[in-house]
Every structure is written in structure tokens, then in C-alpha cells.
Amino acid sequence: MSIKIKKNWSALDNNLVFDLILGVDQAADASRLDNIASAIIHCEGDPNTKLMEIYKDIHTSFDYHFMSGIYVHGYLSLKQRRLLDGTGQGGVYGDLHFGHKGHSDEQHFEGFIAQVPIH
């Protein structure tokens, strides 16, 4: 049985927001991420939203510019990993560049923006 888990990640003082929905298949003996997740990317006070699908082990590239002047580009993908203690984690991994158009404030983030335990 697959359950849906909602997570979010934000940047630029919560003006850039990623609302994420991940599916986790919870079998009796193990759990794993579904092969697809979704992200809704939006900015505070901006009516435009961007919807994208994220796939396991595939880098999904994007380049979004919002009316507020905020931009974000990079890629997202679903990844799973096993830790040394035998536990596992899965989630949305991103390599993101974002900032305000016309300003020299670009920031970079690389890592998991949402994680869930798996076993």
C-alpha cells in the first residue's frame, strides 16, 4: 500500500517555496519510494505556480522565473540511500540556484530538500 507524504522546503526568507508530495510503498517487510513524486514551486504573493514531476534516479531540470523577480533553476530527482546503521532514507534531492533578478544575491543549495525514512 502506498501512502502520500507532504513536505515543503523554502528559501529566500520563505518567499520561494517547494511543496512536495512523495509516495512511499509500505510493504510488510520493507518500504521504498514510489518512482514518481510531484513538486509545486511558487513564490509568496505571486499568482504563478509551477508544477513538475520528479522521477527516481533521473535529473529533472528546470528554469523558472516569477513575476516577483525571483528565479530558480537546477534539477530535482528522487533518491534512496542506505546508511551505515542499516536504516534508509529516501527523498527529493536537488541542485538549486536561486535569487532575485538584477541583484547579485544568487544562492546555491545541493542536497535533500525532503526526506522520509525507508527500510
Protein Blocks (a to p, Z undefined) as FASTA:
>chain_A
ZZdddddddeehhlaccdddddddddfkbccddfbdcdddddehiabdcdddddehiacd
dddddfkopaceddddddddddfkopacdddddddddddehiacbccdeddfbdcddZZ
